[in-house]
Each structure stands twice: as C-alpha cells, then as structure tokens.
Amino acid sequence: MLLICDHARNALPAAYGDLGLPASDFDRHIAYDIGVEAVVNGLSARLGLPAVLSCFSRLLIDPNRGVNDPTLIMQLSDGAVVPGNRDMDEAERKFRLSHFYQPYHHAIDAEIDAAIAEGSPPVLLSVHSFTPAWKGLARPWHAGFLWEDDRRCSDLFIQALSADPNLMVGDNEPYAGGLAGDTMNMHAVRRGLPHTLLEIRQDLISDDQGISQWIELLASAIEAMIGNNQIKDLVS
C-alpha cells in the first residue's frame, strides 16, 4: 500500500511571502487539509508503509487538480481573494507546475514504479480532511471513502469502519470521487491500480488525541485487511 497526502501542509516558499493573505487564512482548509500530515506519518510509521506528502500549500498550486483545471491555482477560495494569484501570468503558472506540482507527482510515480518493479503493484490510499459544514450545511459523516469507477478498495474500508456503530461512514460522501486529472485519476485509475480517497472530518483530527485515535482505527483496519489477504486480492 502507498499512502498519499496531497494537502499535507500550509507552507509557502519564502519568495511568495503570504500571497497577500492574512495569517489566519493559513489555518483554514483553503490552505491545507487539517490534521492529515500527522495521520499519514503516523500510519506510515505504524505499518511501515511508504508515503508521499506535499510540502506546499494548495494556495500555491493544488496537486489534486488536473493541469487544465480552472481551480489548479485559486484566485478566490471560500470567500478569500488570493492577491498573489490574481494577476499571475503564464510564465508563473508554468514555473509553479515545473517546480512544485510536477515533482510531487513524479515522486508518486517513482514509488509506484518501484513497487511494480518488485512485483508488488500497490494499493493507493489518499488521505484528506473535510470541513464539518459547507455553505451552511452540516456534514454528519465522520469519514468518507471516494471512488470513481473501481469501488473495490473503498468498499473494504467502508465495511471495516462501519462495523463501529459510533461511526457514520460516507460512500462517495461528502462529495463524489472522480475528477479528471486529479491524483487518484492520474496515478490509480489510468494505471488500473486499486485505490480509495479517504476524507476524515477535520474536527476529529484537530488535536493529538483525535489524530492518535484515527491512526489506531485505520491501522487496525488495514492490518485486518492484510491478514485476511483482502489487500493482496485487490492486486492479484
């Protein structure tokens, strides 16, 4: 299994300053997925799994978008105008693609290629987090698993986590999976690799206790799937 984290950090290279935004915006979901870096690093350490994490804010460029997606570099994000992106020219767009976006995706490709060369095509688990409410509507799910056409891996995780009666687990919630050119489409769908995109509600992983609980929950589920050969069966 390969762990992927598209929106791990809210950092910007020094040359970009703060893109004209107040510091408070970098604590919001518009800058990164709250809590996921620690969850992915914890899972990687606990299970000995390779992981690829972004090291730049999605405000600079969003690695979970296709190169032609209009939201690749946001000029307006959840009510916040991004001055540093507003008047960006084509040369700057190409620079961000070549220096940030493409190296991230090359790193994912390298991990996949190495696993395939060793005879072990990986299952891809991409970890994100979502806001408890969106546009005034509450999102009751504790977590959700997203898929495009191949739902086999998502089904395994949904079944595993739904065994806990205290968890509400979304099936293609809080939004549907499948976005042309996104990370799962690029690295899993096009290669025919089993995959799922996990969304965890941000308030559940906003502190150390919650992060530890979700690392344990996910690690236990994955260990059981490995022990039952369910992960192996996905790639056989």
N, C-alpha and C positions, 0 to 999 in steps of 0.2 A: 504494500500500500504506500502511496505517495501522498503526503499532506501538502496542501497548497493554501496560501493565505494572501489574497490579492490586496487587501486593505489593512495591513498589519499596523502601519504607523502613520502618524500625523506630521512627520518631519518634512522640511523643505531644505534644499541646498542653500547655503548662505547667500549665494548670488541672487536668489529670488526673494530674500527678505521674508515678509509675511504676505506677499501678493496683495498688499493693501488692506488686509483684513484685520479686525481686532483679535487679540489673543483668545478671547472666549470662543471664537468660531472654530478654533483648532481643538476644542474639547467636545465638539459636536460630531455627529455622524457624517456631516458633509466632508470632514477631513479624513476620517478613518473609521474602521469598524471597532467600536469599543470592546475591549476585553479579548479579542481573538488572538492577538500575538501570544499572550500568556497561555491561552488554551492550547494553541498549536505547539508551542515549545514544550509545554507540559506533556502533551500526548506523544510527541516525538521522543522525549527523554524516557517516558514511562514504557513505551512499546518498542523503542529502538527503530523508529521509522524515519526515513528521510523526509525533509520538509523544505519547501521553497517559500520564502516570505518576502513581500515587497518591503522596501526600506524608504519609501517616499509617500507623501500624502496623495490621495486621489484627487486633491485640488490641483496638483501639478499636472498630472495626466492619470487617467483611470485605466489600469491594466486589465480590468474586467469589461472592456468595451472593444469592439472591433475598430480598426483603424479609420473606417469611414463613418463611424457612429457620431452623430452630432453632439453627444454627451461625452465624448472622449476627453475633451478639455472644457470644463464647465465655466461659463461666464456668469451664470446665475444658478445657485444651488440652494433649494429650500428657503427662498426668500433673501439669500445673501448674494449681493453682487460681488463678483471677484474682479477687482480693478486690474490686477496683474495679468488677467487673462482676456480682458475686454478688447484690447487693441492688438492682440497677438497677430503677427504676420506669419506667412507660410514658412519662412526660414526658421522661426522659433518653433513652430509646430513640428517640423522635421527634426530639429535638434532634440526636442523632448522625446520624440519617438525613438531616435537612434541612441540616445544616452540613458534613457530610463525604461521606457516601455519595452523595447526590443531585448535589452539584456535580461530583463526579468523573464520574458518568455523563452529566451534561449536557455536560461538556467533550468526551466521546467523541461524543455525538450531534452536537455542533456541528461537529466535524471531518468526520464522515460527511456531514452535510447540506451543508457547504461543497463537499466533493468531488463530490457528486451534482449540485449546482447548476452546477458547472463542466463537467459531462458526463463525469466520471471516477469512477464508483462504485468505492470502494476494496475491496481485499482486506485482510482483518483478520488480523494476526499478533499473538497474545497470548503474552507470554514469561513463563514461570515457572521455578522450580527445585525439585528434589525431593531428599529425603534419600537417602543411599546405602543405608540399611536402614530398614525399617519393621516394628515389632513383631517384631523378631528375625529377619526375613527379608531377605537381601541383595537389592538391586535392581541387576542387572547392566547395565542399559541405560545408554549414555552420554547418550542423549536419547530423547525420545518425542514423537510428534505425536498429539494427541487430536482426536476428531471426534464429532459426534452422528449426523446423517443424511447430510450432504453431506461426503464424504471426498475430493473432488477436490483441494483445496489440500493437504491432509495427504499425499495420495499423491505429489504433486510433490516435497514436501520429503523424504519418506521415500526416494523413489527417488534424489534428489540426494545425500543424506548416506550412504545405503547403498552408494554407489559407492566409498566409502572402506572397504577391508576391515578397517581397525582400529576401526571404529565399529559398535557394536550399537545399532540404532535401533528403538525400540518403535513398534508400531502400536496405538494406544489403550492404551499402557503408559507409565508404571507403574500407571495406572488408566484406566478408560474415560471418554471425554468424554461430555458430555450431562448437564447438571444444570439443572433447571427454574429459570429466573430468574437464572442466572449470567451473566457478562459476555458470553460468546460467544452464549448463547441470546438474551439481550436485544438485542444490537446487530447480530448477524450472522444467526442462524437466523431470527428474526422478520422481518428485513428482506430475507431472501433473498440475503445477501452471501456470497461465498466467504470461507472463514476456516480457520484452524487454531490450536490452542493448543499451543505448544512447551514442553516440560519438559526442562530440562538438569540433569544430576546436579550437586548443589551442590559436591562436592569438585573438580569440573572447572573451576569458575569462582570459586574461593575466593581467588585471588590475581591480580595484574595479568597475569602470563604466560598463565594459563588464560583470562582474560577476553579478552585480545587474540587468542588462538588461535580462540576461538569467534566473535568478531566477524568475523574474517577468513573463517572457514569459512562462516558464514551469509551474509555479504555476497557472497562468491563464488558461492554457490548462487543467491541472489536475482538477482544480475547476469546469471547464465546464463539463468535463467528469463525475465527481462525481454528479454534479447537474442534468445531463441527464441520470443518472443511468448506464452509459456505463461501468464504472469500476465495479459496482455491478454485471452487467450482465455477466462479464467475469468469475466470480467465482460462479455464481448461477447454 
